[in-house]
Amino acid sequence: MTWVVGGRTHYLGPGDFRYHPARAVHHGQCLPGAECVFHVRDDKAYDIHPADGS
């Protein structure tokens, strides 16, 4: 899986984890041909702020 935060690409493998700060523009995707399962955990409430401002 790749995870892009602030224009920087991070490659995640089995057992890896990723943190990003609040309101950081980010996106992720599975690598071609890979199976992808991920879990999102938050210990506080959150909301969504679209990157395009809509």
C-alpha positions in Angstrom: 0.0 0.0 0.0 1.1 3.5 -0.7 0.1 6.4 1.6 0.7 10.0 0.4 0.8 12.8 3.0 1.8 16.3 2.1 3.1 15.2 -1.2 5.5 12.6 0.3 4.9 8.9 -0.5 5.2 6.2 2.1 5.2 2.5 1.4 3.4 0.3 4.0 3.8 -3.4 4.3 2.2 -6.1 6.6 2.1 -4.9 10.2 3.2 -1.3 9.4 1.3 1.7 10.7 1.0 5.3 9.7 0.2 8.5 11.6 -0.6 11.9 10.1 -1.5 15.1 11.8 -5.0 16.7 11.8 -6.2 18.2 8.6 -3.2 16.8 6.6 -4.1 16.2 3.0 -3.6 12.5 2.4 -4.7 9.5 0.3 -3.8 5.9 0.1 -4.1 3.0 -2.4 -3.2 -0.6 -2.8 -0.2 -1.4 -5.0 -1.2 -3.0 -8.4 -1.9 -6.7 -8.0 -1.8 -6.6 -4.2 -4.5 -7.5 -1.7 -5.1 -4.7 0.7 -6.7 -4.8 4.1 -6.3 -1.9 6.5 -7.7 -0.8 9.8 -8.3 2.8 10.9 -8.3 3.6 14.6 -8.9 6.9 16.3 -8.9 7.5 20.0 -10.8 10.8 19.6 -13.7 12.1 17.6 -12.9 13.3 14.1 -14.5 14.9 11.1 -13.7 15.1 7.4 -12.4 18.2 5.6 -12.4 17.7 1.8 -9.1 18.8 0.2 -10.8 20.8 -2.5 -12.7 22.8 0.2 -16.2 21.5 -0.8 
